[in-house]
Amino acid sequence: MNKNAFIISATKGSRKDTLLFKTNTEEDIFFKEFNKESLQKVYNKAIDFAIKENLEYIVLVHDDVILENLDKSKLEENFKSFDMFGVAGTSEVKLQSPALWHIMGGGFNSNNLHGAVAHIHDGKKSMTSFGPYPSRVLMVDGVFLAISRKVFKKIRFDESCPSKFHFYDLDYSLSAHKAGFKVRCFRCVYYTRLTGVTRIYKRIQ
């Protein structure tokens, strides 16, 4: 384990079945396997561990991600000026339903969205670019969250949220911003769920 960091991913099954495990060759990642707890609870346990071990930051990542070109030295350098990072987010927020960060940020033509995510489908890579980055934002997507010690010592995930696997990221990053911490979009990771946002949106409707 990196003496400064703790990387964790929760999965409903075995870690061996996840894209993150299959493609990871460098990072020491802890997997919460066969998970039935809310992500808020899992991530709060990660916070407790990080505080106990006096770690400088934690990384919370989905299990369907390829951590390609994750430069931890650059991440640590960015932590000198910012307190929390994601790969996609918005610099303006209007709370509304459906509670999706890109919609609450005004949509793709608003100039409020930032970051990028690359997808893999049938062996081909494609890029979704939300807007210019690196950029300071108010809210970030939970596919990848890097959180500094100064933030997670003060802010915990809200376990009372009725949604166990959604909206935790929006609430946490917005809470960090409201507490005066600097949230930023940086870099890019690959992940496969091309229709993930669409499925969530339809479920809400």
N, C-alpha and C positions, 0 to 999 in steps of 0.2 A: 504493500500500500504506500502511495505517496505520503510522506510524513506531514504534508500540508493539507491534503485533500482526501475526501471520501466520495466516491462515485457510486451511486445506487440506482437500481432499476427494479421495479416491481413487475411481476408477470403472473398470469393466471395458471400457467403450467410449469414445465421444467425449463430451466435456463437454456438447456441444450437445444430447445426448439425455437429459440428466439433469434432473430436476425442479428441483434446486438452481440450475443454470445458467439454465433457462428462466424462473424466477421471481425471480431475483436482480436487483435494480435499483440497489442501493447499495453492497454490499460488494465489496471487491477480494479475490477468492478464487482461490487457485492450485489447479488440478485436475491430479492425477496420472492422465493419460488412458491407456486401454488397459492398465491395471495388471494385472500378473501376480505382483507381489511380495506378500508378506504385509503386512498392515496394520502389524504391529509394525515391519517394516523401513522402510516408507514413513514412519511417524510418527517413527522415530528419525532419519531423514534430515531431517525437518522440525525436530526438536530441534537437530540439528547446525547447520542454517541459522539458526535463531533465536538460538543461542548466538553464532555468528559475527557476526550482524548486531546483536547486543546488544539484542534485542527483549524486551519485558517479559512477554509472554504469547503462547501459541499457542491456536488454536481448531481442533479436529479434528471434522469434521462429516460425516455420511453424505450420499451424493449424492441421496437421495430425500427431502430435507428442504426446507421453505420457511422461510427465516429471517425470519419475520414478527415485526416489532416487536423486533428485536434492538437493545437499547439499550446500546451499548458504553460510554457514559459511566457508566451504572449498573453495568455489569460491572466497569469499572475501579474504581469506588467500592467495590464488594464485595471486590475484591482487597486492599483495605486491611486487611480483617479475616479473610479466608479465602484459601486458596491454590489451590483447584481446585474447579471447578463442573461439574455435570451438570444434566439436567432431570428425572431420575427415579433413585431409589436407595433404599437401605435403611440404617437406623441400627443394625441387629443382623444378624450373619451367623453361620450354622452351615454350614460347608463340607460339601457333600454332592452326590450325583448325583441328578438332572441339575443341572449347574452353571449355573443360571439365577438371576440376582440376586433376583428376586421370590420364588422358591421358597426359596432359602437365607436370605432375610429373614423367612421364616415365613408368607408368603402374605398374601392381601388382608385377612384378619381378624386379623392379628397386631398392628396398630398400629405396625409397624416400617417400613412403606413410605411413601415421600414423593415428592412431585412430581406432574407431570401432563404428558401429551402429547396434542395434538389431532390427529385424523386427518381426511383428506379422502377420501371415497368417493362416486363418481358426483356430484361437485360439492357434496356436503353435508359439513359439518364436524361432528365429534363429539368428545367429550372423554373420555379415560381418566384418571381421577384416582386416583392410588395412595395419597395421604395428604397431610397438611398440609405446606406449604412456604412460605417458605424454611425449611430445616432442615439441621442438621449431620448428615452420614451417613458411613458407612464405605465404601460401595461404590456406584458409579453406572453407569448404562447408557451405552454408547459412541455413541449416536446423536448426542450433542453433548457434547464435552468442552472445557472452557476450563482451561488449565493455566498457572500463573504460572512465571516464570523460576526462582524459588527451588526449585520442585519439579523442573522438567525438567533443571536443572543437576545434580541429585542422582540422579534416577530415570529410567531408560530402559525402553523396552518390551522384554519378554523375547522375543527372536527365536528362542529354542529351543522355544517353544511349538508343539506339533504342529498345532494349529488355527490356520490363517493368518488367518482372518477373524472368529473368535469368541473370547470370553473374555479378550482383551487388555485390555479396559476394566475388567473385574472385578479382574484381577490388578494392573493399574496403580493403580487408585484405592485398593485395599486396601493396596498397598505404600506409597502416599503417606500413608495414615492411620497405618500401623505406624511410619513414619519420623517421625511427629509433626506432619505437616501437617494443616491443617483442610480437609475436603472438605464441599461444600455442594450442596444442590439449590436451583435458583432458576429462575424464569421458565418459559416454555413455547415450544416451536416446533411447527410443523405437520409431520407426515410421513405417508406414505401406506400403509405396510406394515401393514395391519390384522391380517394373520395371520402376521407375521414370527416372533413368539415361538412360535406353535403349530408352524410348520414346523420350527424348530430342535429343539423338544421331541420331535417325532415322529422326527426323524433320530437323536436320542440313544437313544430307546427301541429 
